[in-house]
Amino acid sequence: MNGETSKSTNDPNAAKASATRRAFLKVAGTVAAGAAAATVGCAPSPSSERAADGGTPREPRDAGFDRRVLDALGEVMLPESLGAAARAAAVSAFVAWVDGYNPVAEEMHGYGYADIRYLPPDPAPGWRAQLEGLELLARKMHQKSFPALDGDGRKDVVTAALASVPGERLPDPLGAPHVAVALAAHWAASPAAWDLALGAQVGAGTCRKLHDVVSRPLPIVGVTA
């Protein structure tokens, strides 16, 4: 055994192979750390013009919404108990999510299937058209723009717009048939919504430091579980 060890130590090819293995392990560790940091709720990587599936450039997309109409819709669809600032933040988070969406990108491989699956097409054009529809409907029903209506007037318009929309539960935001449903579903899946529902600062889907995993979540002031 000692002879083999001495031989491998003096063999330049063996030393080179060992160095190569060490370099590989170092690079693999760096890649693994970067992948862990890019998971949802951890330190997200900055947006890129290249898609995750093969590095092909993304096609240019129209971005943004009519914020006056969308903010007014948020006041109807999001809980009043959140307050104006939290509702505005939820709408901004929704807009950022839609603007950063990569249509028909290859999905992460899940457990139980080996076939390649792709995300849905871009829902933003349809949602923008639905916002325009809310504005037109508000003018037909109340002779005012949607943002200019009071709370009851906005609810009337949204109720009429959603009258033919099926479903009794909030779907995945990408599968929402109307922008009003998508906005509510996106917020309902957020860590803030989970905290509100549980009455504690759980931070679902976010990373916590190891020394905090055994600590009891702090309560939300003014909310009882």
Secondary structure as GFF3:
##gff-version 3
##sequence-region A 1 225
A	DSSP	alpha_helix	2	10	.	.	.	ID=ss1
A	DSSP	alpha_helix	12	37	.	.	.	ID=ss2
A	DSSP	alpha_helix	67	77	.	.	.	ID=ss3
A	DSSP	three_ten_helix	80	82	.	.	.	ID=ss4
A	DSSP	alpha_helix	84	99	.	.	.	ID=ss5
A	DSSP	alpha_helix	124	142	.	.	.	ID=ss6
A	DSSP	alpha_helix	151	161	.	.	.	ID=ss7
A	DSSP	three_ten_helix	173	175	.	.	.	ID=ss8
A	DSSP	alpha_helix	179	188	.	.	.	ID=ss9
A	DSSP	alpha_helix	191	198	.	.	.	ID=ss10
A	DSSP	three_ten_helix	210	212	.	.	.	ID=ss11
###
